[in-house]
Amino acid sequence: MFGGVVSSVRERARVGVAVALLSVSAAGLLPAPALAQNRVLPDFTDLVEQVGPAVVNIRTSEKVHLGRGGAGTGPQMDPGLEEFFKRFGIPMPRNTPRGGGNGNGDDDDEPTRRGIGSGFILSADGLVMTNAHVVDGADELLVTLTDKREFKGKVIGADKRSDVAIVKIEAAGLPFVKVGDVGKLKVGEWVMAIGSPFGLDNSVTAGIVSAKQRDTGELLPFIQTDVAINPGNSGGPLINMRGEVVGINSQIYSPSGGYAGISFSIPIDEAIRVADQLRATGRVIRGRIGVAIAPVTKEVAESIGLGKASGAMVQSVEAGQPAEKAGLEAGDIIVKVDGKAVERATDLPRMISAVKPGSKVTLQLFRRGSYKDVAVTVGEFEAEKPAVPAAPVKASLGLNVVDLTEAEKRDLRVKGGVKVDSVEGAAARAGLREGDVILSVDNVQISDAKQFGGVVAKLDKTKRVTVLVRRGDWVNYVVIQPAR
């Protein structure tokens, strides 16, 4: 008897629950079965088979010119780690031999610094795209295909500002990638990377697009993903689910030095535009108007009547440059270029650099409470000049120094200073090493090697000397004690 009662109660309970669920579903509080989403994780195997053969490994070698104090005896650094240090500004022992050598300055015996990166084939005749920082300074390039064939590569052109480079290998009938449409790329879309992290050839990683048009302060906006990118992945392709390349894997954000879930890729459409110019002329021609700019804050925008915090505020105007000739003034806010809104200050350099020098653009300015249109003839951004090795200046303290190139000053964001070419004696004991940049000596700012020699010559040899030194992204004071 009790069993029947229990059974009856259970049946009534089931009916009650069923009615309740139907009522909730009808009310729209629970998704109806017809709206259930049957989503599955993507399968990348076909993409790997399709695109993988067009991805290459790039190994570089560079002769390290050591001074008298530059011969090192430390262990050889892993090529992938060295590429990582080089890209992200982490100090490394630059005078450690790579691959032998006695450090006596003989070309045949000079140690070699080795690097590693990735790239992908753009055309069947052997045109390879990679990052400029992968091939920067390389004396020799070795390009390895997935079928283990190796070719010597020749750099056709490299553009440091966009970090794009084109390499040519002598081959025919090679597999090559398809170029995708970045405009169709969506945040949340699955993407895949292939490269050689830490020298592990043809490694595949995957993730999603985290953001588009990410501004990191570089010339080009980036595609942000959570695809695992590590040293050696640089220059490899970012691939969508259609098997098309949509970016070049270039950078990571990491507070610790390792992969932290944030990676950046150069949009392929921007990279192709750079590559076309590199193939045609070996360099990229960009426009400029000659202004220093800053962002417009919300407080400033409201106080001057602009309303929206957008545009680029002109901080200064270079004498004799197009902006001055057109009548631009410090304090102007550039809000449009040829009718296209300047949403952020960093948009302006990108928009102007894309204009052919000699062309006219119309800038809309906000000046003293009203808008004004100004026509400007765009000038040409100064081309990067080939680095000419400077003759070392010998000074006391155990230091030989050379002038910084304009490119080095720009990369370091400094106006002056000298680079240590070789080190010995008191300076070596204080911890200075080849490649360090000296910014000041006993609070005297250093502009070039000649001035450095004059400052050092006047020092009291019996007293300690304090030098301000930059190494990578870090600046520190170093005290050089006199010899006893």
PADOTI-11313 format. One record per residue (C-alpha): x, y, z; residue in one letter. Coordinates in nm, 3 decimals, always signed. Each point is the difference from the previous one (the first is absolute). Example, Ala and Ser with C-alpha at 12.3 -4.5 7.8 and 13.67 -1.06 7.14 Angstrom:
BEGIN
[[+1.230, -0.450, +0.780], a]
[[+0.137, +0.344, -0.066], s]
//
This chain:
BEGIN
[[+0.000, +0.000, +0.000], m]
[[+0.272, +0.236, +0.090], f]
[[+0.177, -0.081, -0.330], g]
[[-0.306, +0.111, -0.198], g]
[[-0.024, +0.328, +0.184], v]
[[+0.364, +0.078, -0.058], v]
[[-0.031, -0.085, -0.368], s]
[[-0.303, +0.224, -0.035], s]
[[+0.181, +0.287, +0.169], v]
[[+0.298, -0.042, -0.230], r]
[[-0.220, +0.005, -0.308], e]
[[-0.175, +0.316, +0.118], r]
[[+0.340, +0.156, +0.070], a]
[[+0.124, -0.081, -0.349], r]
[[-0.311, +0.149, -0.155], v]
[[+0.036, +0.311, +0.215], g]
[[+0.363, +0.051, -0.100], v]
[[-0.082, -0.054, -0.365], a]
[[-0.280, +0.260, +0.014], v]
[[+0.229, +0.242, +0.179], a]
[[+0.273, -0.039, -0.261], l]
[[-0.249, +0.049, -0.284], l]
[[-0.133, +0.312, +0.168], s]
[[+0.348, +0.146, +0.051], v]
[[+0.099, -0.085, -0.356], s]
[[-0.317, +0.157, -0.135], a]
[[+0.069, +0.310, +0.201], a]
[[+0.340, +0.029, -0.167], g]
[[+0.198, -0.050, +0.318], l]
[[+0.169, -0.315, -0.129], l]
[[+0.123, -0.051, -0.354], p]
[[-0.228, -0.212, -0.208], a]
[[+0.153, -0.328, -0.126], p]
[[-0.021, +0.130, -0.358], a]
[[+0.239, +0.286, +0.092], l]
[[+0.267, -0.224, +0.152], a]
[[+0.337, +0.067, -0.157], q]
[[+0.190, -0.306, -0.108], n]
[[+0.348, +0.152, -0.013], r]
[[+0.313, -0.214, -0.010], v]
[[+0.366, +0.088, +0.029], l]
[[+0.174, +0.051, -0.336], p]
[[+0.221, -0.262, -0.161], d]
[[+0.325, +0.153, -0.129], f]
[[+0.145, -0.310, -0.166], t]
[[-0.104, +0.093, -0.354], d]
[[+0.135, +0.353, +0.045], l]
[[+0.336, -0.131, +0.118], v]
[[+0.026, -0.228, -0.304], e]
[[-0.107, +0.285, -0.229], q]
[[+0.215, +0.286, +0.132], v]
[[+0.281, -0.177, +0.186], g]
[[+0.220, -0.072, -0.307], p]
[[+0.015, +0.376, -0.077], a]
[[+0.137, +0.091, +0.345], v]
[[+0.379, +0.015, +0.031], v]
[[+0.262, +0.011, +0.272], n]
[[+0.254, +0.282, -0.024], i]
[[+0.336, -0.026, +0.171], r]
[[+0.236, +0.296, +0.001], t]
[[+0.365, +0.048, +0.082], s]
[[+0.181, +0.324, +0.076], e]
[[+0.371, +0.056, +0.061], k]
[[+0.063, +0.154, +0.341], v]
[[+0.281, +0.254, -0.019], h]
[[+0.174, -0.012, +0.335], l]
[[+0.246, +0.250, +0.140], g]
[[+0.297, -0.073, +0.223], r]
[[-0.219, -0.041, +0.301], g]
[[-0.278, -0.173, -0.187], g]
[[+0.112, -0.361, -0.012], a]
[[-0.237, -0.204, +0.210], g]
[[+0.016, -0.349, +0.136], t]
[[-0.361, -0.054, +0.104], g]
[[-0.229, -0.273, -0.128], p]
[[-0.182, +0.029, -0.332], q]
[[-0.346, +0.152, +0.028], m]
[[-0.300, -0.177, -0.147], d]
[[-0.080, +0.163, -0.341], p]
[[-0.369, +0.030, +0.084], g]
[[+0.069, +0.176, +0.328], l]
[[+0.243, +0.236, -0.172], e]
[[-0.265, +0.092, -0.259], e]
[[-0.242, +0.065, +0.287], f]
[[+0.251, +0.223, +0.181], f]
[[+0.074, +0.187, -0.322], k]
[[-0.368, +0.065, -0.072], r]
[[-0.114, +0.101, +0.345], f]
[[+0.301, +0.201, +0.121], g]
[[+0.117, -0.232, +0.276], i]
[[+0.374, +0.041, +0.069], p]
[[+0.217, -0.294, -0.103], m]
[[+0.375, -0.075, +0.010], p]
[[+0.092, +0.139, -0.336], r]
[[+0.367, -0.095, +0.015], n]
[[-0.061, -0.371, +0.057], t]
[[+0.137, -0.200, -0.296], p]
[[-0.257, -0.169, -0.220], r]
[[+0.153, -0.295, -0.178], g]
[[+0.367, +0.041, +0.084], g]
[[+0.264, +0.262, -0.071], g]
[[+0.282, +0.142, +0.201], n]
[[-0.120, +0.360, +0.009], g]
[[+0.320, +0.140, -0.147], n]
[[-0.178, +0.192, -0.274], g]
[[+0.085, -0.234, -0.289], d]
[[-0.302, -0.041, -0.228], d]
[[+0.044, -0.375, -0.036], d]
[[+0.016, -0.050, +0.374], d]
[[-0.265, +0.247, +0.112], e]
[[-0.282, -0.157, +0.201], p]
[[-0.343, -0.017, -0.157], t]
[[-0.332, +0.106, +0.150], r]
[[-0.284, -0.220, -0.117], r]
[[-0.373, +0.067, -0.014], g]
[[-0.313, -0.184, -0.098], i]
[[-0.337, +0.100, -0.140], g]
[[-0.277, -0.099, -0.235], s]
[[-0.144, +0.115, -0.331], g]
[[-0.240, -0.104, -0.274], f]
[[+0.024, -0.031, -0.378], i]
[[-0.197, +0.259, -0.200], l]
[[+0.069, -0.131, -0.350], s]
[[+0.108, -0.321, -0.170], a]
[[+0.331, +0.159, -0.108], d]
[[+0.124, +0.035, +0.357], g]
[[-0.111, +0.335, +0.138], l]
[[-0.015, -0.027, +0.380], v]
[[-0.157, +0.245, +0.247], m]
[[+0.123, +0.032, +0.359], t]
[[+0.070, +0.261, +0.269], n]
[[+0.271, +0.262, -0.048], a]
[[+0.134, -0.074, +0.347], h]
[[+0.056, -0.365, -0.099], v]
[[+0.247, +0.093, -0.275], v]
[[+0.139, +0.321, +0.152], d]
[[+0.381, +0.001, -0.006], g]
[[+0.027, -0.352, -0.140], a]
[[+0.307, -0.084, -0.209], d]
[[-0.154, -0.326, -0.116], e]
[[-0.353, -0.142, -0.025], l]
[[-0.090, -0.367, -0.022], l]
[[-0.361, -0.077, -0.098], v]
[[-0.123, -0.352, +0.073], t]
[[-0.321, -0.146, -0.149], l]
[[-0.220, -0.264, +0.164], t]
[[+0.143, -0.262, -0.237], d]
[[+0.345, +0.081, +0.149], k]
[[+0.134, +0.173, -0.313], r]
[[+0.227, +0.291, +0.088], e]
[[+0.066, +0.318, -0.198], f]
[[+0.214, +0.306, +0.057], k]
[[-0.220, +0.306, +0.026], g]
[[+0.060, +0.352, -0.127], k]
[[-0.171, +0.298, +0.166], v]
[[-0.183, +0.196, -0.272], i]
[[-0.106, +0.269, +0.245], g]
[[-0.084, +0.055, +0.365], a]
[[-0.203, +0.275, +0.164], d]
[[+0.064, +0.039, +0.374], k]
[[-0.289, +0.240, +0.054], r]
[[-0.258, -0.259, -0.103], s]
[[+0.221, -0.301, +0.088], d]
[[-0.050, -0.158, -0.343], v]
[[+0.272, -0.159, -0.214], a]
[[+0.013, -0.182, -0.333], i]
[[+0.251, -0.281, -0.062], v]
[[+0.068, -0.177, -0.331], k]
[[+0.112, -0.359, -0.042], i]
[[+0.098, -0.151, -0.335], e]
[[-0.261, -0.268, -0.057], a]
[[-0.305, -0.072, -0.215], a]
[[-0.331, -0.181, +0.036], g]
[[-0.020, +0.065, +0.373], l]
[[-0.323, -0.018, +0.202], p]
[[-0.125, +0.344, +0.096], f]
[[-0.264, +0.153, +0.224], v]
[[-0.330, +0.164, -0.086], k]
[[-0.043, +0.356, +0.126], v]
[[-0.323, +0.069, +0.188], g]
[[-0.219, +0.306, +0.046], d]
[[+0.072, +0.158, +0.339], v]
[[-0.317, +0.207, -0.034], g]
[[-0.207, -0.319, +0.036], k]
[[+0.188, -0.115, +0.312], l]
[[-0.224, +0.006, +0.309], k]
[[+0.078, +0.021, +0.370], v]
[[-0.057, -0.345, +0.149], g]
[[+0.087, -0.180, -0.325], e]
[[+0.230, -0.303, +0.022], w]
[[+0.352, +0.046, -0.140], v]
[[+0.315, -0.211, -0.014], m]
[[+0.374, +0.067, -0.002], a]
[[+0.282, -0.212, -0.140], i]
[[+0.365, +0.070, +0.079], g]
[[+0.317, -0.112, +0.175], s]
[[-0.025, +0.096, +0.369], p]
[[+0.333, -0.062, +0.172], f]
[[+0.116, -0.173, -0.320], g]
[[-0.280, -0.260, +0.006], l]
[[-0.076, +0.003, -0.373], d]
[[-0.358, -0.004, -0.133], n]
[[-0.171, +0.038, +0.335], s]
[[-0.372, +0.075, -0.018], v]
[[-0.193, +0.208, +0.255], t]
[[-0.354, +0.133, -0.008], a]
[[-0.232, +0.248, +0.170], g]
[[-0.242, +0.280, -0.076], i]
[[+0.019, +0.361, -0.114], v]
[[-0.008, +0.210, +0.317], s]
[[-0.013, +0.344, -0.165], a]
[[+0.059, +0.178, -0.329], k]
[[+0.174, +0.332, -0.063], q]
[[+0.183, -0.029, +0.331], r]
[[+0.216, +0.307, +0.055], d]
[[+0.336, -0.078, +0.161], t]
[[+0.179, +0.319, -0.100], g]
[[+0.149, -0.157, -0.313], e]
[[-0.052, +0.137, -0.351], l]
[[-0.257, -0.268, -0.086], l]
[[-0.302, -0.114, +0.205], p]
[[+0.017, -0.367, +0.099], f]
[[-0.227, -0.302, +0.010], i]
[[-0.006, -0.122, +0.360], q]
[[-0.049, -0.373, +0.063], t]
[[+0.044, -0.252, +0.279], d]
[[+0.192, -0.236, -0.230], v]
[[+0.315, -0.124, +0.173], a]
[[+0.295, +0.188, -0.153], i]
[[+0.354, -0.051, +0.126], n]
[[+0.357, +0.082, -0.112], p]
[[+0.045, -0.147, -0.346], g]
[[-0.365, +0.054, -0.103], n]
[[+0.086, +0.352, -0.121], s]
[[-0.068, +0.039, -0.371], g]
[[-0.232, -0.298, -0.023], g]
[[-0.358, +0.019, -0.133], p]
[[-0.326, +0.053, +0.187], l]
[[-0.258, -0.210, -0.186], i]
[[-0.381, +0.012, -0.003], n]
[[-0.231, -0.302, -0.026], m]
[[-0.007, +0.035, -0.379], r]
[[+0.371, -0.066, -0.019], g]
[[+0.086, +0.362, -0.082], e]
[[+0.278, +0.208, +0.153], v]
[[-0.142, +0.303, +0.182], v]
[[+0.308, +0.113, +0.192], g]
[[+0.370, -0.032, +0.081], i]
[[+0.072, -0.106, +0.357], n]
[[+0.223, +0.272, +0.136], s]
[[-0.020, +0.079, +0.373], q]
[[-0.126, -0.114, +0.337], i]
[[-0.092, +0.186, +0.315], y]
[[+0.163, -0.156, +0.303], s]
[[+0.081, +0.142, +0.343], p]
[[+0.210, -0.310, +0.074], s]
[[+0.179, -0.058, -0.332], g]
[[-0.206, -0.307, -0.094], g]
[[-0.326, -0.051, -0.187], y]
[[-0.283, +0.154, +0.204], a]
[[-0.300, -0.047, -0.227], g]
[[+0.034, +0.324, -0.199], i]
[[+0.156, -0.008, -0.347], s]
[[+0.011, +0.255, -0.280], f]
[[+0.006, -0.050, -0.376], s]
[[+0.055, +0.249, -0.283], i]
[[-0.311, +0.013, -0.224], p]
[[+0.083, -0.166, -0.329], i]
[[-0.152, +0.278, -0.213], d]
[[+0.239, +0.252, +0.156], e]
[[+0.290, -0.244, -0.037], a]
[[-0.075, -0.058, -0.369], i]
[[+0.001, +0.376, -0.067], r]
[[+0.341, +0.024, +0.163], v]
[[+0.124, -0.308, -0.188], a]
[[-0.106, +0.143, -0.336], d]
[[+0.215, +0.309, +0.060], q]
[[+0.293, -0.206, +0.124], l]
[[-0.010, -0.210, -0.316], r]
[[-0.026, +0.304, -0.223], a]
[[+0.257, +0.232, +0.158], t]
[[+0.158, -0.184, +0.293], g]
[[-0.145, +0.250, +0.248], r]
[[-0.332, +0.146, +0.113], v]
[[-0.089, +0.359, -0.086], i]
[[-0.218, +0.174, +0.258], r]
[[-0.154, +0.341, +0.035], g]
[[+0.051, +0.245, +0.284], r]
[[-0.108, +0.357, +0.080], i]
[[+0.239, +0.091, +0.284], g]
[[-0.200, +0.026, +0.320], v]
[[+0.041, -0.138, +0.352], a]
[[-0.335, -0.116, +0.136], i]
[[-0.168, -0.111, +0.322], a]
[[-0.337, -0.156, +0.092], p]
[[-0.300, +0.217, +0.084], v]
[[-0.128, -0.075, +0.350], t]
[[-0.366, +0.008, +0.100], k]
[[+0.060, +0.297, +0.229], e]
[[+0.172, +0.202, -0.274], v]
[[-0.265, -0.087, -0.258], a]
[[-0.279, +0.119, +0.231], e]
[[+0.180, +0.313, +0.110], s]
[[+0.075, +0.129, -0.351], i]
[[-0.340, -0.089, -0.144], g]
[[+0.109, -0.295, -0.213], l]
[[-0.231, -0.230, +0.190], g]
[[+0.128, -0.343, -0.103], k]
[[+0.351, -0.103, +0.107], a]
[[+0.133, -0.077, -0.346], s]
[[+0.252, +0.136, -0.248], g]
[[+0.371, +0.078, +0.030], a]
[[+0.120, +0.311, +0.178], m]
[[+0.294, +0.176, -0.165], v]
[[+0.271, +0.058, +0.261], q]
[[+0.257, +0.151, -0.234], s]
[[+0.052, +0.073, -0.369], v]
[[+0.336, -0.064, -0.166], e]
[[+0.154, +0.298, -0.176], a]
[[-0.005, -0.020, -0.378], g]
[[-0.220, -0.311, -0.008], q]
[[-0.338, -0.037, -0.179], p]
[[-0.208, +0.068, +0.312], a]
[[+0.171, +0.335, +0.062], e]
[[-0.031, +0.097, -0.365], k]
[[-0.373, -0.075, +0.015], a]
[[-0.044, +0.217, +0.310], g]
[[-0.050, -0.262, +0.273], l]
[[+0.061, +0.125, +0.354], e]
[[+0.082, -0.159, +0.334], a]
[[-0.329, -0.060, +0.179], g]
[[-0.191, -0.092, -0.315], d]
[[-0.193, -0.325, +0.021], i]
[[-0.007, -0.203, -0.321], i]
[[-0.339, -0.173, -0.009], v]
[[-0.022, -0.121, -0.362], k]
[[+0.228, -0.091, -0.293], v]
[[-0.176, +0.023, -0.337], d]
[[-0.333, -0.039, +0.176], g]
[[+0.103, -0.306, +0.201], k]
[[-0.024, +0.044, +0.375], a]
[[+0.313, -0.014, +0.214], v]
[[-0.139, -0.195, +0.295], e]
[[+0.330, -0.028, +0.190], r]
[[+0.325, +0.192, -0.021], a]
[[+0.181, -0.311, -0.122], t]
[[-0.231, -0.014, -0.302], d]
[[+0.156, +0.314, -0.148], l]
[[+0.353, -0.134, -0.072], p]
[[-0.150, -0.312, -0.160], r]
[[-0.236, +0.203, -0.217], m]
[[+0.266, +0.247, -0.112], i]
[[+0.268, -0.266, -0.057], s]
[[-0.234, -0.175, -0.244], a]
[[-0.017, +0.314, -0.219], v]
[[+0.237, +0.024, -0.294], k]
[[+0.252, +0.283, +0.052], p]
[[-0.086, +0.300, -0.216], g]
[[-0.373, -0.062, +0.028], s]
[[-0.236, +0.249, +0.163], k]
[[-0.226, -0.087, +0.292], v]
[[-0.264, +0.208, +0.172], t]
[[+0.031, +0.015, +0.376], l]
[[-0.295, +0.109, +0.210], q]
[[+0.123, +0.188, +0.305], l]
[[-0.171, +0.106, +0.319], f]
[[+0.156, +0.336, +0.090], r]
[[-0.116, +0.240, +0.269], r]
[[-0.357, -0.125, +0.007], g]
[[-0.068, -0.046, -0.372], s]
[[+0.079, -0.238, -0.284], y]
[[+0.230, +0.087, -0.289], k]
[[+0.108, -0.190, -0.313], d]
[[+0.365, +0.023, -0.105], v]
[[+0.163, -0.148, -0.313], a]
[[+0.344, -0.154, +0.063], v]
[[+0.247, -0.134, -0.255], t]
[[+0.139, -0.315, +0.161], v]
[[+0.377, -0.037, +0.020], g]
[[+0.208, -0.316, +0.007], e]
[[+0.106, -0.181, +0.313], f]
[[+0.378, -0.014, +0.010], e]
[[+0.118, -0.335, -0.129], a]
[[+0.201, -0.217, +0.233], e]
[[+0.363, +0.041, -0.088], k]
[[+0.222, -0.305, -0.013], p]
[[+0.197, -0.034, +0.319], a]
[[+0.365, +0.086, -0.056], v]
[[+0.230, -0.153, +0.260], p]
[[+0.154, +0.281, +0.202], a]
[[+0.366, +0.001, +0.094], a]
[[+0.034, -0.066, +0.374], p]
[[+0.123, +0.288, +0.214], v]
[[+0.253, -0.115, +0.255], k]
[[-0.030, +0.157, +0.343], a]
[[+0.128, -0.075, +0.347], s]
[[-0.205, -0.193, +0.258], l]
[[+0.056, -0.310, -0.215], g]
[[-0.265, +0.097, -0.255], l]
[[-0.010, +0.025, -0.378], n]
[[-0.325, +0.156, -0.124], v]
[[-0.176, +0.074, -0.329], v]
[[-0.275, +0.242, -0.102], d]
[[-0.358, -0.124, -0.005], l]
[[-0.161, -0.021, -0.343], t]
[[-0.318, +0.198, -0.064], e]
[[-0.193, -0.327, -0.008], a]
[[+0.141, -0.099, +0.339], e]
[[-0.091, +0.338, +0.148], k]
[[-0.352, -0.036, -0.133], r]
[[-0.039, -0.356, +0.131], d]
[[+0.139, +0.098, +0.341], l]
[[-0.192, +0.329, +0.002], r]
[[+0.309, +0.199, +0.096], v]
[[+0.151, +0.317, -0.149], k]
[[+0.363, -0.084, +0.072], g]
[[+0.237, -0.237, +0.171], g]
[[+0.273, -0.240, -0.107], v]
[[+0.013, -0.377, -0.035], k]
[[+0.273, -0.204, +0.167], v]
[[+0.205, -0.173, -0.269], d]
[[+0.242, -0.176, +0.236], s]
[[+0.069, +0.006, +0.371], v]
[[+0.280, -0.097, +0.234], e]
[[+0.169, +0.106, +0.324], g]
[[-0.193, +0.215, +0.246], a]
[[-0.311, +0.023, -0.218], a]
[[-0.014, -0.379, -0.042], a]
[[+0.038, -0.047, +0.375], r]
[[-0.291, +0.239, +0.053], a]
[[-0.221, -0.224, -0.216], g]
[[-0.011, +0.195, -0.327], l]
[[-0.005, -0.210, -0.313], r]
[[-0.006, +0.023, -0.377], e]
[[-0.326, +0.143, -0.134], g]
[[-0.080, +0.212, +0.306], d]
[[-0.104, +0.358, -0.077], v]
[[+0.158, +0.276, +0.212], i]
[[-0.231, +0.299, +0.041], l]
[[+0.198, +0.214, +0.245], s]
[[+0.333, +0.018, +0.184], v]
[[+0.006, +0.168, +0.344], d]
[[-0.332, +0.173, -0.084], n]
[[+0.132, +0.129, -0.335], v]
[[-0.238, -0.101, -0.279], q]
[[+0.179, -0.182, -0.284], i]
[[-0.087, +0.088, -0.358], s]
[[+0.256, -0.195, -0.204], d]
[[+0.330, -0.188, +0.016], a]
[[+0.218, +0.307, -0.058], k]
[[-0.158, +0.189, +0.287], q]
[[+0.020, -0.311, +0.220], f]
[[+0.375, -0.016, -0.060], g]
[[+0.039, +0.365, +0.097], g]
[[-0.201, -0.043, +0.321], v]
[[+0.194, -0.309, +0.105], v]
[[+0.334, +0.165, -0.074], a]
[[-0.075, +0.271, +0.259], k]
[[-0.090, -0.242, +0.279], l]
[[+0.210, -0.036, +0.313], d]
[[+0.152, -0.345, -0.041], k]
[[+0.019, -0.048, +0.377], t]
[[-0.372, +0.044, +0.062], k]
[[-0.290, -0.228, -0.074], r]
[[-0.223, +0.077, -0.298], v]
[[-0.378, -0.043, -0.020], t]
[[-0.146, -0.085, -0.341], v]
[[-0.366, -0.032, -0.095], l]
[[-0.037, -0.318, -0.207], v]
[[-0.286, -0.138, -0.204], r]
[[-0.018, -0.374, -0.058], r]
[[-0.304, -0.120, -0.191], g]
[[-0.299, +0.184, +0.148], d]
[[+0.169, +0.061, +0.335], w]
[[+0.204, +0.299, +0.114], v]
[[+0.230, -0.006, +0.301], n]
[[+0.296, +0.185, +0.149], y]
[[+0.333, -0.182, +0.003], v]
[[+0.294, +0.116, +0.214], v]
[[+0.347, -0.058, -0.148], i]
[[+0.266, -0.016, +0.268], q]
[[+0.354, +0.122, -0.084], p]
[[+0.271, -0.262, -0.032], a]
[[+0.207, -0.051, +0.315], r]
//
